[in-house]
Amino acid sequence: MSDEQQIKETVQTYFDCMYESSAEKTHAAFHPNAKITGYLEDGLHEMSVAEFAGLVSSQQPSAKEKGEAARLDIISIDIAGDTAVTRVRDDYLGMTFLDTLSLLRVDGQWSIYNKLFHVEGPAG
């Protein structure tokens, strides 16, 4: 499988973690040392993977269980050796996010090492 395909699978796992409210998939997509950072209406938010997994798993019922439309658009993937950056647009918690995901290949496995998020507006 190509690096690009492996990265797309990691990004899909990332999206699925939110869509399915799955802490397990959150940990599968992210490197243990990753940070999730960005601005919401109330200011800057910085989370560890464990904190993000807790947020994700607390969304019950999940978007999938509620029958919400799934939206994940991979805008770009740029690979440089064992590092990569991808930009994705997704809907989550009623908002449209533009995420910049930095990935790292460790022991042959791609994982998200950093997530910067920007809220573009209401989901739609």
Secondary structure by P-SEA (a helix, b strand, c coil): ccaaaaaaaaaaaaaaaaaaccaaaaaaaccccbbbbbbccccbbbbcaaaaaaaaaaccccccccccbbbbbbcccccccccbbbbbbbbcccbbbbbbbbbbbcccbbbbcbbbbbbccccc
